Amino acid sequence: MEGKNLSNKEVVTTLKEILAALEVKGVNPFRIRAYQNAISILDNLTVSIFDLWQNKRLGEIPGIGVGIESHLNELFSSGKVEEFEQVKQDLPEGMFSLLGLRGVGAKRAFKLAAAFKLNDRETALDKLKENAEKEKIQILEGFGEKMEKSILEAIEEQKMTKNFKVRFLLPQAEQIVSRIVSYMQKCKDVEKIEAAGSFRRRNATIGDLDIPISTNNPEKVLKHFLKFPEIGDVIATGDKKASVVLKNDVQVDIRVSTPQAYGAMLQYFTGSKQHNILLRNYALNKGMSLSEYGIKIGDTLKEFSTEEDFYKELGLPYIPPEIRHGNYEVETASKNKLPKLIELKDIKGDLHMHTTASDGVNTIEEMVQAAESLGYEYIGISDHAPSIQSRGLGTVLKMVSDARKKIDELNQSQDKVKVLFGYEVSILVDNSLGLPDDILKNLDFVIVGVHTAFNQDKKTVTERILTAMENPYVNIISHPSGRMLNERDPIDPDWNKVFEAARDKNIILEINGQPFRLDLPDDLIKTAIECGVKLVISSDAHSTDELLFMRYGIENARRGWVSKENILNTLSYEKFVKELKSR
């Protein structure tokens, strides 16, 4: 189908605007909740919503009802939704430019836009700033001097919500969390502390940090936190929380709880928002109501020191944070059908790593020693394939021969870690591979991937990948979407065709553990599994230290509902090699 090719971000922005309009007009709360649910789900999709629409698969997105599916159909068909236009018709356009400001929700945005006649999106922020500087906001009902100051600071410093800020990669967020936790543990009144939110759910990127703390002395704990030397600005303080912005522009929200209620608070602030909505609806059907303080039945509030007890009270097994997406995990848990998610200890080998033979910093011997310390049975050396164009065929043949000899000698000299010899070979723009079949056929395995021309159209890039899969010596597709978080968008192939071809041709797809890749993305992982595709999790290490990136690959796989049985490199060496040879 033809249509208006809107990006996922454009679709979500459209829905956020109509949600804001509906909130201002006070429509049925169930309708508002439906849009909140849809936004949460669509905002976390990696696969193109437009692609799903073109393939008539919108109905397959969990949590998207018939009404919103109809609106999406209209949006992609014509570029707009008539009902949305009518709902927004009498609202000032400028209000929609204010929605990104911290502390300004839909109703406040409307009040400000109406009061100051902000009818132009382009000039709304500038005009609002003028009125704040003239102290005209503080005289509006429901605002005041403190709110006016906060709005002015948000405009001047462009302190936007997490939807507008550059998000951190997991290792960067881990460093910040580590420093905060280490600092807070110096306060003897801190009993438990753990970063929640998207950090605990192990999202690919992290925005703001929510950190619940268990204590019997909240005042002392909060005072200690407010002396953290990295704080740049204090947004708000109270008797149970403190919100600050660090000097690196990361917002941190500290919440304190009694030890008896800490489990409920940790659950609540871990989220996701959509997961908590589903959980709340599930509880309401059982005559219970949920909050960060516990579970209320009638007028009685029951507290929980652990999340396990919290979920148990609801009649549910513990739901791991990584799958709290707000799709169908609550329903699945209620049927006791949650998968046993893969763990790092399940991994028997790593098939993607680089040495000094290409762009790595450690030798093969050093990689083998590091793999042995991790308890691996086998590894695959997969340096970038040498270029015949720049080196010449004779030189490349000698390089390959020397590498094979070295690996054979390594395998003969030690039997603790089996070493497989492969290359990571580029899928070139003309759909050919960077090494000829005469070389590929003599390798233990072959990884291929897209490393150039990421802006090809859907049809071209799809054909590029499918052609590579036709090669009888190809085993694994590396980092299949080609994305680089915060730097490069993923390529846009027809994923249905890619997954079907991988399944039918016995091609393995990689879940790459490099923190700037995490590729396949988690939503595509789940689709691939449902299609019957075989997967491996790799570190793509370029040093011995980076072998530890396997952990990020595991976490990303868990977000895709991956079990041990879905991953080939949980197999023993003999069984894994048998799978390779089955190609």
C-alpha positions as CSV (number, residue, x, y, z in Angstrom):
1,M,0.0,0.0,0.0
2,E,1.1,3.6,-0.7
3,G,0.6,6.1,2.0
4,K,2.1,8.9,4.1
5,N,5.4,7.5,5.4
6,L,5.5,8.9,8.9
7,S,8.2,8.0,11.3
8,N,7.4,6.4,14.7
9,K,8.3,9.6,16.4
10,E,5.8,11.6,14.2
11,V,3.1,9.0,14.9
12,V,3.7,9.2,18.7
13,T,3.8,13.0,18.6
14,T,0.4,13.1,16.9
15,L,-1.1,10.8,19.5
16,K,0.5,12.8,22.3
17,E,-1.1,15.9,21.0
18,I,-4.6,14.4,20.7
19,L,-4.1,12.9,24.2
20,A,-3.4,16.4,25.6
21,A,-6.4,17.8,23.8
22,L,-8.6,15.0,25.3
23,E,-7.3,15.7,28.8
24,V,-8.0,19.4,28.5
25,K,-11.6,18.6,27.4
26,G,-12.1,16.1,30.2
27,V,-13.4,13.2,28.1
28,N,-14.1,9.7,29.3
29,P,-11.1,8.6,31.4
30,F,-11.2,5.2,29.7
31,R,-10.6,6.8,26.3
32,I,-7.7,8.8,27.7
33,R,-6.3,5.6,29.2
34,A,-6.5,3.9,25.8
35,Y,-4.4,6.7,24.2
36,Q,-1.9,6.5,27.1
37,N,-1.6,2.8,26.6
38,A,-1.1,3.2,22.8
39,I,1.5,5.9,23.2
40,S,3.5,3.8,25.7
41,I,3.5,0.8,23.4
42,L,4.2,2.6,20.1
43,D,6.9,4.7,21.7
44,N,8.9,1.6,22.6
45,L,8.6,-0.1,19.1
46,T,11.7,-0.3,17.0
47,V,10.0,-1.8,14.0
48,S,8.4,0.8,11.7
49,I,4.7,1.4,12.5
50,F,4.3,2.5,8.9
51,D,5.7,-0.9,7.7
52,L,3.2,-2.7,9.9
53,W,0.4,-0.6,8.4
54,Q,1.6,-1.3,4.9
55,N,1.6,-5.0,5.6
56,K,-1.8,-4.8,7.3
57,R,-0.4,-5.9,10.6
58,L,-1.4,-3.0,12.9
59,G,-3.8,-5.4,14.6
60,E,-0.8,-7.5,15.8
61,I,0.5,-4.8,18.1
62,P,-0.5,-5.8,21.6
63,G,-2.7,-3.2,23.4
64,I,-3.7,-1.3,20.2
65,G,-7.5,-1.4,20.1
66,V,-9.8,-1.2,17.1
67,G,-10.4,2.5,17.5
68,I,-6.8,3.6,17.5
69,E,-6.0,1.2,14.7
70,S,-8.7,2.9,12.7
71,H,-7.1,6.3,13.5
72,L,-3.7,5.0,12.5
73,N,-5.1,3.7,9.2
74,E,-6.5,7.2,8.5
75,L,-3.3,8.9,9.5
76,F,-1.1,6.8,7.2
77,S,-3.6,7.0,4.4
78,S,-4.1,10.8,4.3
79,G,-1.5,12.2,6.7
80,K,-4.2,13.4,9.2
81,V,-7.1,12.1,11.2
82,E,-10.3,14.1,10.8
83,E,-11.5,13.4,14.3
84,F,-8.3,14.7,15.7
85,E,-8.6,17.9,13.7
86,Q,-12.1,18.5,15.1
87,V,-11.0,17.8,18.7
88,K,-8.1,20.3,18.5
89,Q,-10.0,22.9,16.4
90,D,-10.9,25.3,19.3
91,L,-7.6,24.8,21.2
92,P,-4.7,27.3,20.9
93,E,-2.0,25.8,18.7
94,G,0.7,27.2,21.0
95,M,-0.2,24.8,23.8
96,F,1.3,21.9,21.9
97,S,4.7,23.6,21.9
98,L,4.7,23.8,25.7
99,L,4.1,20.1,26.3
100,G,7.8,19.3,26.4
101,L,8.5,21.8,29.3
102,R,9.3,20.1,32.6
103,G,6.3,20.5,34.9
104,V,3.9,21.6,32.2
105,G,1.2,19.0,31.4
106,A,-1.7,19.3,29.1
107,K,-4.0,21.4,31.3
108,R,-1.3,23.8,32.3
109,A,-0.2,24.2,28.7
110,F,-3.8,25.0,27.8
111,K,-4.2,27.6,30.6
112,L,-0.9,29.3,29.6
113,A,-1.7,29.3,25.9
114,A,-5.2,30.6,26.5
115,A,-4.2,33.3,28.9
116,F,-1.4,34.7,26.7
117,K,-3.1,33.9,23.3
118,L,-0.3,31.6,22.2
119,N,-1.8,30.7,18.8
120,D,1.4,30.1,17.0
121,R,3.6,27.0,17.7
122,E,6.7,28.7,16.5
123,T,6.5,31.7,18.8
124,A,4.8,30.1,21.8
125,L,7.9,29.6,23.9
126,D,9.3,33.0,23.2
127,K,6.0,34.7,24.2
128,L,5.7,32.6,27.3
129,K,9.2,33.6,28.3
130,E,8.3,37.3,27.9
131,N,5.2,36.9,30.1
132,A,7.3,35.0,32.7
133,E,9.9,37.8,32.8
134,K,7.1,40.3,33.3
135,E,5.8,38.2,36.2
136,K,2.4,37.6,34.6
137,I,2.4,33.9,35.1
138,Q,2.4,34.0,38.9
139,I,-0.9,35.9,39.0
140,L,-2.7,33.1,37.0
141,E,-4.9,30.9,39.1
142,G,-3.0,27.7,40.1
143,F,0.5,28.9,39.3
144,G,2.2,31.3,41.6
145,E,5.7,32.7,41.9
146,K,7.5,29.4,42.3
147,M,5.9,27.8,39.3
148,E,6.6,30.9,37.2
149,K,10.3,30.8,38.2
150,S,10.4,27.1,37.3
151,I,8.8,27.7,33.9
152,L,11.2,30.5,33.1
153,E,14.3,28.4,34.1
154,A,13.0,25.5,31.9
155,I,12.6,27.8,28.9
156,E,15.9,29.6,29.4
157,E,18.0,26.5,30.0
158,Q,16.0,24.3,27.6
159,K,15.5,21.7,30.4
160,M,13.0,19.5,28.6
161,T,11.5,16.2,29.6
162,K,13.1,12.9,28.8
163,N,11.3,12.9,25.4
164,F,13.5,15.8,24.3
165,K,16.8,15.1,26.0
166,V,19.7,13.1,24.6
167,R,19.5,9.8,26.4
168,F,22.5,8.0,28.0
169,L,23.8,4.6,27.0
170,L,23.7,1.9,29.7
171,P,27.4,2.0,30.7
172,Q,27.2,5.8,31.1
173,A,24.1,5.6,33.2
174,E,25.7,2.8,35.3
175,Q,28.6,5.1,36.1
176,I,26.3,7.8,37.3
177,V,24.2,5.4,39.3
178,S,27.3,3.8,40.8
179,R,28.6,7.2,42.0
180,I,25.2,8.1,43.5
181,V,24.8,4.7,45.3
182,S,28.3,4.8,46.7
183,Y,27.8,8.3,48.0
184,M,24.4,7.5,49.5
185,Q,25.7,4.3,51.2
186,K,28.0,6.6,53.3
187,C,24.8,7.6,55.1
188,K,24.2,4.9,57.7
189,D,20.4,5.5,57.6
190,V,20.3,4.1,54.0
191,E,19.1,0.5,54.3
192,K,18.5,-0.3,50.7
193,I,19.0,1.7,47.5
194,E,18.5,0.7,43.9
195,A,18.0,2.7,40.7
196,A,14.6,1.9,39.2
197,G,12.8,3.2,36.1
198,S,14.1,2.5,32.6
199,F,17.6,1.8,34.1
200,R,16.3,-1.2,36.0
201,R,14.2,-2.3,33.0
202,R,17.6,-2.2,31.1
203,N,16.3,0.0,28.3
204,A,18.9,0.6,25.5
205,T,19.1,4.2,26.5
206,I,18.3,6.0,29.8
207,G,16.9,9.4,30.4
208,D,16.1,10.4,34.0
209,L,17.0,8.3,37.0
210,D,14.5,7.3,39.7
211,I,16.1,6.0,42.8
212,P,14.0,4.6,45.7
213,I,15.7,4.3,49.1
214,S,14.6,2.3,52.1
215,T,15.2,4.1,55.4
216,N,13.7,4.9,58.8
217,N,15.2,8.4,58.8
218,P,14.0,10.1,55.5
219,E,14.9,13.6,56.6
220,K,18.6,12.7,57.2
221,V,18.8,10.7,54.0
222,L,17.4,13.5,51.9
223,K,19.7,16.0,53.5
224,H,22.6,13.8,52.7
225,F,21.6,13.4,49.1
226,L,21.2,17.2,48.6
227,K,24.9,17.6,49.4
228,F,25.9,15.2,46.5
229,P,28.7,17.2,44.9
230,E,27.5,16.6,41.3
231,I,24.1,18.3,41.8
232,G,23.8,21.4,39.5
233,D,20.2,22.4,40.4
234,V,17.6,21.5,42.9
235,I,14.2,21.3,41.3
236,A,12.0,20.3,44.2
237,T,12.3,18.9,47.7
238,G,9.8,17.4,50.1
239,D,9.6,15.1,53.1
240,K,9.7,12.0,50.9
241,K,11.4,13.0,47.7
242,A,14.0,15.2,46.1
243,S,14.4,16.1,42.4
244,V,17.6,17.5,41.1
245,V,19.5,18.0,37.9
246,L,23.1,17.0,37.9
247,K,25.8,19.1,36.3
248,N,25.7,16.7,33.3
249,D,22.0,17.6,32.8
250,V,20.7,14.2,34.1
251,Q,17.6,14.5,36.3
252,V,17.6,12.4,39.4
253,D,14.5,11.8,41.5
254,I,15.2,10.3,45.0
255,R,12.2,8.7,46.8
256,V,12.3,7.5,50.3
257,S,10.2,4.7,51.9
258,T,10.1,2.8,55.1
259,P,11.7,-0.7,54.9
260,Q,8.2,-2.3,55.3
261,A,6.9,-0.6,52.1
262,Y,10.1,-0.5,50.0
263,G,9.0,-3.4,47.7
264,A,5.9,-1.5,46.6
265,M,7.8,1.7,46.0
266,L,10.5,-0.1,44.0
267,Q,7.8,-1.8,41.9
268,Y,6.0,1.4,41.3
269,F,9.0,3.4,40.2
270,T,10.5,0.6,38.1
271,G,7.4,0.9,35.9
272,S,7.0,1.0,33.0
273,K,4.0,3.4,33.2
274,Q,2.0,1.1,30.9
275,H,3.0,-2.0,33.0
276,N,1.6,-0.2,36.1
277,I,-1.6,0.7,34.3
278,L,-2.1,-3.0,33.3
279,L,-1.3,-4.1,36.8
280,R,-3.7,-1.5,38.3
281,N,-6.5,-2.6,36.1
282,Y,-5.8,-6.3,37.0
283,A,-5.9,-5.4,40.7
284,L,-9.1,-3.4,40.4
285,N,-10.8,-6.5,39.0
286,K,-9.8,-8.2,42.2
287,G,-11.1,-5.4,44.4
288,M,-7.7,-4.0,45.1
289,S,-6.0,-0.7,44.5
290,L,-2.3,-0.1,44.0
291,S,0.1,2.7,44.9
292,E,3.7,3.2,45.7
293,Y,2.8,2.6,49.3
294,G,1.3,-0.8,48.9
295,I,-2.0,-2.6,48.1
296,K,-5.3,-1.4,49.5
297,I,-8.2,-3.7,50.0
298,G,-11.2,-1.7,51.2
299,D,-9.7,0.8,53.7
300,T,-6.8,-1.4,54.7
301,L,-3.4,-0.7,53.2
302,K,-1.0,-3.7,53.1
303,E,2.7,-2.9,52.9
304,F,5.4,-5.0,51.2
305,S,9.1,-5.1,51.8
306,T,9.8,-7.0,48.6
307,E,8.5,-6.9,45.0
308,E,8.1,-10.7,45.1
309,D,5.6,-10.4,48.0
310,F,3.8,-7.5,46.2
311,Y,3.2,-9.6,43.0
312,K,2.3,-12.6,45.1
313,E,-0.4,-10.7,46.9
314,L,-2.0,-10.0,43.5
315,G,-1.8,-13.8,42.7
316,L,1.0,-13.3,40.2
317,P,4.5,-14.7,39.9
318,Y,7.3,-12.3,40.0
319,I,7.6,-10.4,36.7
320,P,11.2,-9.6,35.8
321,P,11.8,-5.8,35.3
322,E,13.1,-6.3,31.7
323,I,9.7,-7.5,30.4
324,R,7.6,-4.9,32.2
325,H,6.8,-3.3,28.9
326,G,3.1,-3.0,29.4
327,N,2.2,-5.3,26.5
328,Y,0.9,-8.7,27.7
329,E,3.2,-9.7,30.5
330,V,0.5,-9.3,33.2
331,E,-2.0,-11.5,31.3
332,T,0.8,-14.0,30.6
333,A,1.8,-14.0,34.3
334,S,-1.8,-14.5,35.4
335,K,-1.8,-17.8,33.3
336,N,1.5,-18.7,34.9
337,K,3.1,-18.8,31.4
338,L,6.0,-16.4,31.8
339,P,9.2,-17.7,30.1
340,K,12.3,-18.5,32.2
341,L,14.5,-15.7,30.9
342,I,18.0,-16.4,29.8
343,E,20.8,-15.6,32.3
344,L,24.5,-14.8,31.7
345,K,25.5,-18.2,33.3
346,D,23.7,-20.0,30.4
347,I,26.2,-18.8,27.8
348,K,28.8,-21.3,26.7
349,G,30.7,-19.3,24.1
350,D,31.0,-16.0,22.3
351,L,31.1,-16.0,18.4
352,H,31.9,-12.4,17.6
353,M,35.2,-10.8,18.7
354,H,38.1,-8.9,17.1
355,T,41.8,-9.1,17.7
356,T,45.0,-7.3,16.7
357,A,44.5,-9.0,13.3
358,S,41.9,-6.3,12.5
359,D,40.7,-3.5,14.8
360,G,41.0,-5.2,18.2
361,V,43.6,-4.4,20.8
362,N,44.4,-7.9,22.2
363,T,45.9,-10.9,20.6
364,I,44.1,-14.2,19.9
365,E,46.0,-15.8,22.8
366,E,44.8,-13.0,25.2
367,M,41.2,-13.4,24.0
368,V,41.4,-17.2,24.6
369,Q,42.8,-16.6,28.2
370,A,40.0,-14.1,28.9
371,A,37.4,-16.5,27.6
372,E,38.8,-19.3,29.8
373,S,38.4,-17.0,32.9
374,L,34.8,-16.5,31.9
375,G,34.2,-20.2,31.8
376,Y,33.5,-20.4,28.1
377,E,33.8,-23.7,26.3
378,Y,34.4,-22.0,22.9
379,I,34.9,-18.7,21.1
380,G,34.8,-17.6,17.5
381,I,37.5,-15.3,16.2
382,S,35.7,-13.1,13.7
383,D,38.1,-10.3,12.7
384,H,37.0,-8.0,9.9
385,A,37.8,-9.7,6.7
386,P,40.9,-8.3,4.9
387,S,40.1,-6.4,1.7
388,I,41.1,-8.0,-1.5
389,Q,40.6,-4.7,-3.3
390,S,43.3,-2.9,-1.2
391,R,45.6,-5.8,-0.4
392,G,45.4,-8.1,-3.4
393,L,44.2,-11.7,-3.6
394,G,47.6,-13.2,-2.9
395,T,48.2,-11.2,0.3
396,V,44.7,-12.0,1.6
397,L,45.1,-15.7,0.9
398,K,48.4,-15.7,2.9
399,M,46.7,-13.8,5.7
400,V,43.9,-16.3,5.9
401,S,46.3,-19.3,5.7
402,D,48.4,-17.8,8.5
403,A,45.4,-17.1,10.7
404,R,44.1,-20.7,10.2
405,K,47.5,-22.1,11.1
406,K,47.7,-20.0,14.3
407,I,44.2,-21.1,15.4
408,D,45.0,-24.7,14.7
409,E,48.1,-24.5,16.8
410,L,46.2,-22.8,19.6
411,N,43.6,-25.6,19.6
412,Q,46.4,-28.2,19.7
413,S,48.2,-26.4,22.6
414,Q,45.2,-26.2,24.9
415,D,41.9,-27.9,25.2
416,K,40.0,-25.6,27.7
417,V,38.6,-23.2,25.1
418,K,37.9,-24.4,21.6
419,V,38.6,-21.7,19.0
420,L,36.6,-21.4,15.8
421,F,38.0,-19.5,12.9
422,G,35.7,-17.1,11.1
423,Y,35.6,-13.6,9.6
424,E,33.1,-10.8,9.8
425,V,32.5,-10.0,6.1
426,S,30.8,-7.0,4.8
427,I,27.7,-7.2,2.6
428,L,28.7,-4.8,-0.1
429,V,26.5,-2.3,-1.9
430,D,26.3,-4.5,-5.0
431,N,24.9,-7.3,-2.8
432,S,28.2,-9.3,-3.1
433,L,30.3,-10.3,-0.1
434,G,33.7,-8.9,0.8
435,L,35.4,-12.3,0.5
436,P,35.0,-14.8,-2.3
437,D,33.5,-18.3,-1.8
438,D,36.9,-20.0,-2.3
439,I,37.9,-18.4,1.0
440,L,34.6,-18.6,2.8
441,K,34.3,-22.3,2.3
442,N,37.4,-23.0,4.3
443,L,36.3,-21.1,7.4
444,D,34.6,-22.6,10.4
445,F,31.9,-20.0,10.3
446,V,31.0,-16.8,8.5
447,I,29.4,-13.6,9.9
448,V,28.2,-11.1,7.5
449,G,26.7,-7.6,8.0
450,V,25.8,-4.3,6.5
451,H,28.6,-1.8,7.2
452,T,28.0,0.9,4.6
453,A,25.2,2.6,2.7
454,F,22.7,2.6,5.5
455,N,20.3,5.0,3.8
456,Q,19.2,2.6,1.1
457,D,15.5,2.3,0.5
458,K,13.5,-0.6,1.9
459,K,13.4,-2.7,-1.2
460,T,17.1,-2.3,-1.9
461,V,18.4,-3.0,1.6
462,T,16.0,-6.0,1.9
463,E,17.4,-7.5,-1.3
464,R,20.9,-6.8,-0.1
465,I,20.4,-8.9,3.1
466,L,18.4,-11.7,1.4
467,T,21.0,-12.1,-1.3
468,A,23.7,-12.5,1.4
469,M,21.6,-15.2,3.0
470,E,21.6,-17.1,-0.3
471,N,25.3,-17.8,0.1
472,P,25.8,-21.4,1.3
473,Y,28.8,-20.4,3.5
474,V,27.1,-17.6,5.5
475,N,26.1,-18.6,9.1
476,I,25.3,-15.4,11.0
477,I,24.0,-11.9,10.3
478,S,25.8,-9.5,12.6
479,H,24.0,-6.5,14.2
480,P,21.1,-6.9,11.7
481,S,19.5,-3.4,12.0
482,G,22.8,-1.6,11.8
483,R,21.7,1.0,14.4
484,M,24.1,3.0,16.5
485,L,22.2,4.4,19.5
486,N,22.1,8.3,19.6
487,E,24.1,8.3,16.3
488,R,22.6,6.4,13.5
489,D,19.1,5.2,12.8
490,P,18.6,1.5,11.9
491,I,18.3,0.3,8.3
492,D,14.7,-0.3,7.2
493,P,14.4,-3.7,5.5
494,D,11.2,-5.8,5.3
495,W,11.7,-7.6,8.5
496,N,9.1,-10.2,7.8
497,K,11.0,-11.3,4.7
498,V,14.3,-11.2,6.5
499,F,13.0,-13.3,9.4
500,E,11.3,-15.8,7.1
501,A,14.4,-16.2,5.0
502,A,16.6,-16.6,8.1
503,R,14.3,-19.3,9.3
504,D,13.9,-21.1,6.0
505,K,17.7,-21.0,5.2
506,N,18.9,-21.8,8.7
507,I,20.6,-18.4,9.1
508,I,21.4,-17.3,12.6
509,L,20.7,-13.7,13.6
510,E,22.9,-11.9,16.2
511,I,21.9,-10.1,19.3
512,N,24.9,-7.8,19.6
513,G,26.0,-6.8,23.1
514,Q,27.9,-3.6,22.2
515,P,26.1,-1.0,24.4
516,F,25.9,1.4,21.4
517,R,24.2,-1.3,19.3
518,L,22.1,-3.7,21.3
519,D,21.0,-5.1,18.0
520,L,18.7,-6.9,17.2
521,P,16.5,-4.4,19.2
522,D,14.3,-6.1,21.8
523,D,11.0,-5.8,20.0
524,L,12.5,-7.4,16.8
525,I,14.0,-10.2,19.0
526,K,10.5,-11.2,20.1
527,T,9.2,-11.1,16.5
528,A,12.2,-13.2,15.3
529,I,11.6,-15.8,18.0
530,E,7.9,-16.0,17.1
531,C,8.9,-16.6,13.5
532,G,11.2,-19.5,14.5
533,V,14.6,-17.7,13.8
534,K,17.7,-19.0,15.5
535,L,19.7,-16.5,17.5
536,V,23.1,-16.0,19.1
537,I,24.2,-13.4,21.7
538,S,27.6,-11.9,21.1
539,S,29.9,-9.3,22.7
540,D,31.4,-8.0,19.5
541,A,34.4,-7.5,21.7
542,H,37.4,-5.5,20.5
543,S,39.4,-6.1,23.7
544,T,39.4,-8.6,26.5
545,D,37.5,-6.2,28.7
546,E,34.7,-5.9,26.1
547,L,34.0,-9.6,26.4
548,L,32.0,-8.5,29.4
549,F,29.6,-6.7,27.0
550,M,27.9,-10.1,26.7
551,R,26.0,-9.0,29.8
552,Y,24.3,-6.2,27.9
553,G,23.4,-8.6,25.1
554,I,21.8,-10.9,27.7
555,E,19.8,-8.0,29.2
556,N,18.6,-6.9,25.7
557,A,17.6,-10.5,25.0
558,R,15.6,-10.7,28.2
559,R,13.7,-7.6,27.1
560,G,12.8,-9.7,24.1
561,W,11.4,-12.5,26.2
562,V,14.3,-14.8,25.3
563,S,14.8,-18.1,27.0
564,K,17.9,-20.2,27.1
565,E,16.4,-22.5,24.5
566,N,16.2,-19.6,22.0
567,I,20.0,-19.0,22.0
568,L,22.4,-21.3,20.2
569,N,25.5,-20.3,22.1
570,T,24.0,-21.8,25.2
571,L,24.7,-25.2,23.6
572,S,27.8,-27.2,24.3
573,Y,30.6,-27.0,21.8
574,E,29.7,-30.3,20.1
575,K,26.0,-29.3,19.7
576,F,26.8,-25.8,18.6
577,V,29.2,-27.0,15.9
578,K,26.5,-29.4,14.8
579,E,24.2,-26.5,14.4
580,L,26.8,-24.6,12.3
581,K,27.3,-27.6,10.1
582,S,23.5,-27.9,9.5
583,R,23.8,-24.8,7.4
